Amino acid sequence: MVVAVAVNNNDNDGELLCEEHGYCDPIHCPLILECWEPDGEAFICPICNKIFDNIYYLKYHYIHAHRSNMCPICGKYFKNISDHAVGKWLKGKNNEYAVLYWLTTRRSGRSRNTRELLNIACDIARIILSMNILKWK
């Protein structure tokens, strides 16, 4: 897989830009796994900014320290935040919801489709959480 270089230039007001496709940020880029790669090996919690050297340690931290029924993106309450996040991610292709889905799901993926979906969400989370661009409440 060829990964385009993310550049920070004066033409886009200091925003990150994928040279190949022109998307201005990895959160809204539908080709995130083709265009972006993790920015180092540190992963930052979007709530408290605590730094982890392993994305699975961050997931454990998130589940035990920040887990709630309130969506940190839209502010609404849901019985199952993982179901809300995966639905919003698949419907709107907002990668921020992919990160939320991966952080909040405790399922190991019983079906092949669920495992594949979790693997994709994990890859997206690796990219976005390493860039320190998410700030949730």
C-alpha positions as CSV (number, residue, x, y, z in Angstrom):
1,M,0.0,0.0,0.0
2,V,1.4,3.4,-1.0
3,V,0.8,6.1,1.6
4,A,0.6,9.7,0.5
5,V,2.7,12.2,2.4
6,A,0.7,14.5,4.7
7,V,2.0,18.0,4.3
8,N,1.6,21.2,6.2
9,N,1.8,24.1,3.8
10,N,0.8,27.7,3.5
11,D,-1.9,27.0,0.9
12,N,-4.2,25.4,3.4
13,D,-3.9,27.6,6.4
14,G,-1.7,25.3,8.4
15,E,-4.0,22.3,8.2
16,L,-2.8,18.8,7.4
17,L,-3.4,17.9,3.8
18,C,-3.1,14.6,1.9
19,E,-1.1,15.4,-1.2
20,E,-2.6,12.6,-3.3
21,H,-6.3,13.2,-2.7
22,G,-6.5,16.7,-1.2
23,Y,-8.5,15.9,2.0
24,C,-7.7,18.4,4.7
25,D,-7.7,16.1,7.7
26,P,-7.7,12.4,8.6
27,I,-10.9,12.6,10.6
28,H,-13.0,13.2,7.4
29,C,-10.8,11.5,4.9
30,P,-12.7,8.5,3.5
31,L,-9.3,7.0,2.3
32,I,-7.6,7.4,5.7
33,L,-5.9,4.0,5.6
34,E,-4.5,4.8,2.1
35,C,-3.4,8.4,2.8
36,W,-2.2,8.5,6.4
37,E,0.0,6.6,8.7
38,P,0.5,6.8,12.5
39,D,2.6,9.8,13.6
40,G,5.0,7.9,15.9
41,E,4.4,5.3,18.5
42,A,2.7,7.4,21.2
43,F,-1.1,7.3,21.5
44,I,-2.9,10.2,23.3
45,C,-6.2,9.8,25.2
46,P,-8.7,12.2,23.6
47,I,-10.2,13.0,27.0
48,C,-7.3,13.5,29.5
49,N,-4.3,13.7,27.1
50,K,-2.5,10.9,28.9
51,I,0.1,9.3,26.7
52,F,0.5,5.6,26.1
53,D,3.1,3.6,24.2
54,N,0.6,0.9,23.3
55,I,-2.8,1.5,21.8
56,Y,-4.3,-1.4,23.8
57,Y,-3.2,0.2,27.0
58,L,-5.0,3.3,25.9
59,K,-8.1,1.3,25.2
60,Y,-8.0,-0.3,28.6
61,H,-7.5,3.1,30.2
62,Y,-10.4,4.6,28.2
63,I,-12.8,1.8,29.2
64,H,-11.9,2.0,32.9
65,A,-11.4,5.7,33.3
66,H,-13.7,7.4,30.8
67,R,-16.4,4.9,29.9
68,S,-19.9,6.4,30.0
69,N,-23.2,6.3,28.1
70,M,-22.7,9.8,26.8
71,C,-21.2,10.2,23.4
72,P,-18.2,12.5,23.7
73,I,-18.7,13.6,20.1
74,C,-22.4,14.5,19.9
75,G,-23.2,14.8,23.6
76,K,-26.2,12.5,23.6
77,Y,-26.8,9.6,25.9
78,F,-27.2,6.0,24.5
79,K,-27.8,2.6,26.1
80,N,-24.9,1.2,24.0
81,I,-22.3,3.7,23.0
82,S,-20.5,1.2,20.8
83,D,-23.6,0.5,18.7
84,H,-24.1,4.3,18.3
85,A,-20.5,4.8,17.3
86,V,-20.4,2.0,14.7
87,G,-23.7,3.1,13.2
88,K,-22.5,6.7,12.9
89,W,-19.1,5.7,11.5
90,L,-20.6,3.3,8.8
91,K,-23.4,5.7,7.9
92,G,-21.4,9.0,7.7
93,K,-17.8,7.8,7.3
94,N,-16.6,10.1,10.1
95,N,-13.4,8.5,11.3
96,E,-13.9,10.0,14.8
97,Y,-16.7,7.6,15.4
98,A,-14.5,4.7,14.3
99,V,-12.1,5.7,17.0
100,L,-14.9,5.9,19.6
101,Y,-16.2,2.5,18.4
102,W,-12.8,0.9,18.8
103,L,-12.2,2.5,22.2
104,T,-15.6,1.5,23.7
105,T,-16.2,-2.0,22.3
106,R,-15.4,-4.9,24.6
107,R,-16.3,-7.5,22.0
108,S,-13.5,-9.6,20.6
109,G,-15.4,-10.0,17.4
110,R,-17.5,-13.2,17.4
111,S,-18.3,-13.1,13.7
112,R,-15.8,-12.6,10.9
113,N,-17.4,-9.3,9.8
114,T,-17.2,-7.9,13.4
115,R,-13.5,-8.9,13.7
116,E,-12.8,-7.2,10.3
117,L,-14.7,-4.1,11.3
118,L,-12.8,-3.9,14.6
119,N,-9.4,-4.4,12.8
120,I,-10.3,-1.5,10.5
121,A,-11.4,0.7,13.4
122,C,-8.2,-0.2,15.2
123,D,-6.1,0.9,12.2
124,I,-8.0,4.2,12.0
125,A,-7.6,4.7,15.8
126,R,-3.8,4.1,15.5
127,I,-3.5,6.9,13.0
128,I,-5.8,9.5,14.6
129,L,-4.8,8.8,18.2
130,S,-1.1,9.2,17.4
131,M,-1.7,12.6,15.8
132,N,-3.2,14.2,19.0
133,I,-6.0,15.9,17.0
134,L,-9.0,14.6,19.0
135,K,-10.3,16.6,21.9
136,W,-13.3,15.1,23.6
137,K,-15.2,16.3,26.7
